[in-house]
Each structure stands twice: as C-alpha cells, then as structure tokens.
Amino acid sequence: MAESSTRFDPLKPAGFVLLLTGWFLVLAALALLTKPAARGAFVAAGLGVESLGLVLVVRSHIAPKPDSMRQEHARPEYIREERN
C-alpha cells in the first residue's frame, strides 16, 4: 500500500547523475580536444552515457503493474499445493 510510495529508488538519482555526467563529458570533449577523431569518440561516449541516464530516469518513473507486484510476492505453485 504505502510501502511503494516511501521506498527509495536508487535508479532516479543515478539516472540524473548519468545525464549530467554525459552532458559534461560532451562539453569537455568539445572544449579540450582538437583532433576530430578523438573529439567525435568522446562526444559519442558522452551521448551514450546520457542515453543510459535517460533510460534509467524513464524506467524509474514508470509505475509497476499491479499484476507484476502480486506475482513478485506470490508463493511458488509447489509451496501453495503442499499447504492445501
């Protein structure tokens, strides 16, 4: 019930940190590197870090389905059959 609203989800801050880290990596590559190949590699790496952060942020904001929550805490079939 109220457990899910008070539970700390570490994916949210990790996603935002990755978004900022990727952005700073891109800016640093553009400012510090002069060779186009190195600059392009670091920009691509920064965009990859940003996309990973974006995926984490989006996944942390998606509400879990009620069916998956019930199945997560449900007993396996063989335990339920033994008790009956």
C-alpha positions in Angstrom: 0.0 0.0 0.0 2.0 3.0 1.3 5.3 1.0 1.1 5.8 1.7 -2.6 5.5 5.5 -2.2 8.0 5.7 0.7 10.5 3.2 -0.9 13.8 4.8 -2.1 14.5 4.1 -5.7 18.3 4.4 -6.4 17.6 4.5 -10.2 16.3 8.0 -10.1 19.4 9.8 -8.8 21.7 7.5 -10.7 19.9 8.4 -13.9 20.1 12.1 -13.3 23.8 11.8 -12.4 24.4 10.0 -15.6 22.5 12.6 -17.6 24.7 15.4 -16.1 27.9 13.4 -16.5 27.2 12.7 -20.1 26.5 16.3 -20.8 29.7 17.5 -19.1 31.7 14.8 -21.0 30.4 16.2 -24.3 31.2 19.8 -23.3 34.7 18.8 -22.1 35.4 17.0 -25.3 34.3 19.9 -27.4 36.3 22.4 -25.4 39.5 20.4 -24.8 40.1 18.1 -27.8 41.3 19.4 -31.1 41.5 16.3 -33.3 38.2 15.4 -34.9 38.5 11.7 -34.3 39.2 12.0 -30.6 36.5 14.7 -30.2 34.0 12.5 -32.1 34.8 9.5 -29.9 34.3 11.4 -26.7 31.1 13.1 -27.9 29.8 9.6 -28.8 30.7 8.3 -25.4 29.1 11.2 -23.7 25.9 10.7 -25.7 25.9 7.1 -24.8 26.2 8.0 -21.1 23.4 10.5 -21.5 21.2 7.9 -23.2 21.8 5.4 -20.4 20.9 8.0 -17.9 17.7 8.8 -19.8 16.7 5.2 -19.8 17.3 4.9 -16.1 15.2 8.0 -15.4 12.3 6.9 -17.6 12.3 3.4 -16.2 12.3 4.7 -12.6 9.3 6.8 -13.3 7.2 4.1 -14.9 4.7 2.7 -12.4 4.8 -1.1 -11.9 1.8 -3.0 -13.0 -0.3 -4.5 -10.2 -0.1 -8.0 -11.6 3.7 -8.0 -11.6 3.7 -6.7 -8.0 1.4 -9.5 -6.9 3.4 -12.1 -8.7 6.6 -10.8 -7.2 5.4 -11.6 -3.7 3.4 -14.7 -4.5 4.4 -18.1 -3.4 5.5 -20.7 -6.0 2.9 -23.2 -7.0 4.6 -26.2 -5.3 4.5 -24.4 -1.9 0.9 -23.5 -2.3 0.0 -27.1 -3.3 1.7 -28.6 -0.2 -0.3 -26.4 2.2 -3.7 -27.4 0.7 
